[in-house]
Amino acid sequence: MNCVELILKWYCDNKRMLPWRMDHDPYHVWISEIMLQQTRIEAVIDYYQRFMKRLPNIKALSIISEDELLKLWEGLGYYSRARNLKKAAIKIMEDYDGEFPHTYSDILSLPGIGEYTAGAISSICFHLPEVAIDGNVMRVYSRICDLDLDISNPKTKKQIGNEIRSILPENSGDFNQGMMELGEVICIPNGNPKCDLCPVKYHCKAHLNGRESLIPRKIKSKEKLEEEYTLLLLKCNHKFAICKRKEGLLKNMWEFPNYQGFLTYEDIHRLFPDLLSVKLGITNTHIFTHKKWFMNSYYIELDHYIDSYLWVTLEEIENDYALPSAFTPFLEELKKNIHN
């Protein structure tokens, strides 16, 4: 058998039984693919099942409130993905009478869907001859062909996509999934691949040349921009202050009030001259794709509400308001203090 046939057979015999693989419903595949961006499969399964229980179809997704949607998404991060899901669902309801579009170009036109996701849905659900090129696929293909190319370069992605398109079998969906699965469980990154388990080890040029640990080549990314923040954990009458972020990263997400930079006790007293008490809270570092936040905090008790904030209980924050994961350590610390 040639390389393509071996990958198809291996995938058929070894594919993991994941909830979104139980059928070829494009809604199921779409939601799973968006969730899987920047997130491990093991972490996504529970989110996916909870999401489907609450939003079993496109119509339900199109009418859910943004706050409830973001609460469902809480912990997955990259919240623009969730907002784009709703925008796309509304577009499908309005432009396609609620039926998921069947062509690659129409799928690609939906908010939040790029070439990879459009290719995955097109091939898996509609058996169209489209490629789905992600990091796993580029790594597997680069090793099979021993390509000494920088996979972070868009030109490399385009080249690999064109080459794979030329060998796509009729069952393009299973082949695309087979390449991705191979990259996730055997032809792994950050260390030596499990070549002894690989179905194409005798076809893999990097393996035959002893270069599998050197391929693919990836230029080191730029250093993350570092920022400092002070969180204000404001309490009044058993309620805590939250607000929506007005700009920049995490814009329009709920958060604890905060200031850029590290504030001193003197700064806090200038901001809240009539506070009842203040003490230094925990610190936390949160790493985003391109930024790193260093955060400290103050517990501050007030005797009156400040109108510019929304005042809610910790239970309401947990149940009704989606806090980005950058802020959840501070929420957990508040919960501990309440119960101690």
C-alpha positions in Angstrom: 0.0 0.0 0.0 1.1 3.6 -0.6 1.4 6.2 2.1 -2.2 7.6 1.5 -3.7 4.1 1.8 -1.7 3.3 4.9 -2.9 6.4 6.7 -6.6 5.8 5.7 -6.3 2.2 7.0 -4.6 3.2 10.2 -7.2 5.9 10.9 -10.1 3.5 10.2 -8.6 0.9 12.6 -7.3 3.3 15.3 -9.4 6.5 15.4 -10.6 7.7 18.8 -14.3 7.6 19.4 -14.9 11.3 20.1 -18.4 12.7 20.6 -18.3 14.9 17.4 -17.2 11.8 15.4 -20.5 10.0 16.0 -22.0 11.4 12.9 -21.0 13.8 10.0 -23.4 16.6 11.1 -21.7 19.9 10.1 -23.0 21.6 13.2 -21.2 19.1 15.4 -18.0 19.2 13.4 -18.1 23.0 13.3 -18.5 23.5 17.0 -15.8 20.9 17.8 -13.3 22.4 15.4 -13.7 25.9 16.8 -13.4 24.6 20.4 -10.3 22.6 19.5 -8.4 25.7 18.3 -5.7 26.4 20.9 -7.2 23.7 23.2 -6.4 20.0 23.9 -9.0 17.4 22.9 -9.2 16.0 26.5 -10.2 19.5 27.8 -12.8 20.1 25.0 -15.0 16.9 25.5 -16.9 18.1 28.6 -17.3 21.6 27.1 -18.6 20.2 23.9 -21.1 17.9 25.6 -22.4 20.8 27.8 -22.6 23.1 24.8 -24.6 20.6 22.8 -27.0 19.9 25.7 -27.8 23.6 25.9 -27.5 24.5 22.2 -28.4 21.4 20.2 -28.8 23.2 16.9 -28.0 26.3 14.9 -31.3 28.0 15.7 -30.6 27.7 19.5 -27.1 29.1 19.0 -28.4 32.1 17.0 -30.8 33.3 19.7 -28.8 32.7 22.9 -27.8 35.8 24.8 -24.1 36.8 24.6 -23.7 36.6 28.4 -25.1 33.1 28.6 -23.0 32.0 25.6 -19.8 33.4 27.1 -20.7 31.6 30.4 -20.9 28.3 28.5 -17.6 29.1 26.9 -15.9 30.1 30.2 -12.5 28.5 30.6 -11.9 27.8 26.9 -10.5 31.3 26.4 -10.2 33.2 23.1 -13.8 34.4 23.6 -14.0 36.0 20.1 -14.5 32.4 18.9 -17.8 32.1 20.8 -19.0 35.5 19.6 -18.2 34.5 16.0 -20.1 31.2 16.5 -23.3 33.2 17.2 -22.7 35.6 14.3 -22.2 32.7 12.0 -25.4 31.0 13.3 -27.4 34.2 12.7 -26.0 34.4 9.1 -26.9 30.7 8.5 -30.5 31.4 9.7 -30.8 34.5 7.6 -29.0 33.6 4.4 -29.3 29.7 4.3 -32.7 29.2 5.9 -31.0 27.6 8.9 -29.3 24.9 6.9 -25.5 24.7 7.1 -24.0 25.7 3.7 -22.7 22.9 1.5 -19.9 24.6 -0.5 -16.4 25.5 0.6 -16.7 29.1 -0.4 -20.0 29.5 1.5 -18.6 27.9 4.6 -15.5 30.0 4.4 -17.7 33.2 4.3 -19.1 32.5 7.7 -17.7 34.6 10.6 -14.8 33.0 12.5 -14.2 30.2 9.9 -10.8 30.2 8.2 -9.3 27.9 5.5 -8.5 25.1 7.9 -12.0 24.9 9.5 -13.7 25.3 6.1 -11.6 22.5 4.7 -12.3 20.2 7.6 -16.1 20.7 7.5 -16.2 20.5 3.6 -14.2 17.2 3.5 -15.7 15.5 6.6 -19.3 16.4 6.2 -19.8 16.9 2.5 -16.9 14.8 1.0 -15.5 17.7 -0.9 -11.9 17.5 -2.2 -10.6 20.1 0.2 -7.5 20.0 2.5 -7.5 20.9 6.2 -4.0 22.1 7.0 -3.2 22.6 10.7 0.0 22.3 12.7 -0.4 18.5 13.1 -0.8 18.0 9.3 2.2 20.3 8.5 4.4 18.4 10.9 3.3 14.9 9.6 3.8 15.9 6.0 7.1 17.7 6.6 8.5 14.6 8.3 7.2 12.2 5.6 8.8 14.3 2.9 11.8 15.5 5.1 11.0 19.1 4.3 13.4 21.5 5.9 11.0 24.4 5.7 9.8 26.9 8.4 6.2 25.8 9.1 5.4 29.2 10.7 5.9 30.7 7.2 2.5 31.1 5.3 4.3 30.2 2.1 5.1 26.8 3.6 1.5 26.2 4.6 0.4 27.1 1.1 3.0 24.8 -0.5 2.0 21.8 1.8 -1.6 22.5 1.1 -1.1 22.3 -2.7 0.9 19.2 -2.5 -1.6 17.4 -0.2 -4.4 18.5 -2.5 -2.7 16.7 -5.4 -2.8 13.4 -3.5 -6.2 13.6 -1.8 -8.1 10.4 -2.0 -11.8 10.2 -2.7 -12.4 9.8 1.1 -10.9 13.2 1.8 -12.5 13.6 5.1 -11.0 10.4 6.6 -7.6 11.2 5.1 -7.6 14.7 6.6 -8.7 13.4 10.0 -6.1 10.6 9.7 -3.3 13.1 9.1 -4.5 15.2 12.1 -4.9 12.1 14.3 -1.4 10.8 13.4 0.0 14.2 14.4 -1.9 14.2 17.7 -1.0 10.7 19.0 2.1 9.4 17.2 3.9 12.1 15.1 4.0 14.3 18.1 5.8 17.7 18.6 8.2 18.7 21.3 10.2 15.5 21.5 10.8 12.3 19.6 7.8 11.0 17.6 6.6 7.5 18.3 8.0 6.1 15.0 7.8 2.5 16.1 4.0 2.8 16.1 3.7 4.8 12.9 1.9 3.2 9.9 4.1 5.1 7.4 7.5 4.7 9.1 9.0 2.9 6.1 7.7 5.7 3.8 8.9 8.6 6.1 12.0 10.2 4.7 12.8 12.1 7.9 12.7 8.8 9.8 14.8 6.9 7.2 17.3 9.8 7.3 17.4 9.9 11.1 16.1 13.5 11.1 12.6 13.1 12.6 13.5 15.0 15.7 14.8 17.9 13.6 11.7 18.3 11.4 9.7 20.4 11.1 11.7 23.6 11.5 10.0 26.5 13.2 11.5 29.9 13.7 11.4 30.9 17.3 8.6 33.3 18.0 9.0 36.8 19.4 9.1 37.3 23.1 5.7 38.0 24.7 4.8 41.5 25.6 4.7 41.8 29.4 2.2 43.9 31.2 1.5 44.6 34.9 -2.0 45.0 36.5 -3.4 45.6 39.9 -6.8 43.9 40.6 -9.2 45.6 43.0 -11.3 43.0 44.8 -14.0 45.3 46.1 -16.5 44.1 48.6 -19.6 45.8 50.0 -22.5 44.2 51.9 -21.4 40.6 50.8 -21.3 41.6 47.2 -18.3 42.2 44.9 -17.7 44.6 42.1 -17.3 43.5 38.5 -17.3 45.5 35.2 -16.8 45.0 31.5 -13.4 45.6 30.0 -13.7 48.6 27.7 -10.8 48.1 25.3 -7.9 46.0 24.2 -7.4 42.3 25.0 -10.6 40.7 26.5 -12.7 43.7 25.4 -16.3 43.5 26.6 -15.5 40.6 28.9 -16.5 40.7 32.6 -13.6 41.3 35.0 -12.7 42.6 38.4 -11.9 46.3 38.4 -8.2 46.8 37.6 -5.5 49.3 36.8 -2.5 48.9 34.6 0.7 48.9 36.7 1.3 47.9 40.3 -0.5 50.2 42.8 0.8 50.9 46.3 -1.2 51.2 49.5 -1.0 54.9 49.1 -2.5 54.7 45.6 -5.4 52.6 47.0 -6.1 55.1 49.7 -6.1 57.9 47.2 -8.7 56.0 45.1 -10.9 55.0 48.0 -10.3 57.6 50.8 -13.2 56.3 52.9 -12.5 52.5 52.6 -13.2 50.3 55.6 -10.2 48.0 55.2 -7.5 47.0 52.7 -5.0 44.2 52.5 -2.7 42.8 49.8 -4.1 39.8 48.0 -2.6 37.1 45.9 -0.5 37.5 42.8 -0.9 35.6 39.5 0.8 35.4 36.1 -1.4 34.7 33.1 0.1 33.9 29.6 -1.8 34.7 26.5 -0.6 34.0 22.9 1.3 37.2 22.5 1.2 38.7 26.0 2.0 37.9 29.6 0.1 39.6 32.4 1.7 39.9 35.9 -1.2 40.7 38.4 -1.3 41.5 42.0 -4.4 42.3 44.0 -5.9 44.1 47.0 -8.9 43.1 49.1 -10.9 46.3 49.7 -14.0 46.6 51.8 -16.3 49.6 51.3 -19.3 50.9 53.1 -21.2 52.0 50.0 -21.6 50.8 46.4 -19.9 52.6 43.5 -22.3 53.1 40.7 -19.9 52.5 37.9 -19.5 48.9 38.9 -22.0 46.0 38.9 -22.3 44.5 42.4 -23.0 40.8 42.6 -22.5 37.8 44.9 -19.8 35.2 44.3 -22.5 32.7 43.5 -23.9 35.0 40.8 -20.4 35.4 39.3 -20.0 31.7 39.1 -23.4 31.0 37.6 -24.2 34.0 35.5 -21.1 35.9 34.5 -18.2 34.6 32.4 -14.8 35.6 33.8 -11.8 35.0 31.6 -9.3 32.5 33.0 -6.9 35.3 33.8 -9.2 36.3 36.7 -10.4 32.9 38.0 -7.5 32.5 40.5 -8.7 35.7 42.2 -12.3 34.4 42.2 -11.2 31.1 43.8 -9.2 33.0 46.4 -12.3 35.1 47.3 -14.3 31.9 47.7 -11.7 30.4 50.0 -11.8 33.6 52.2 -15.6 33.5 52.4 -15.6 29.9 53.6 -12.7 30.3 56.1 
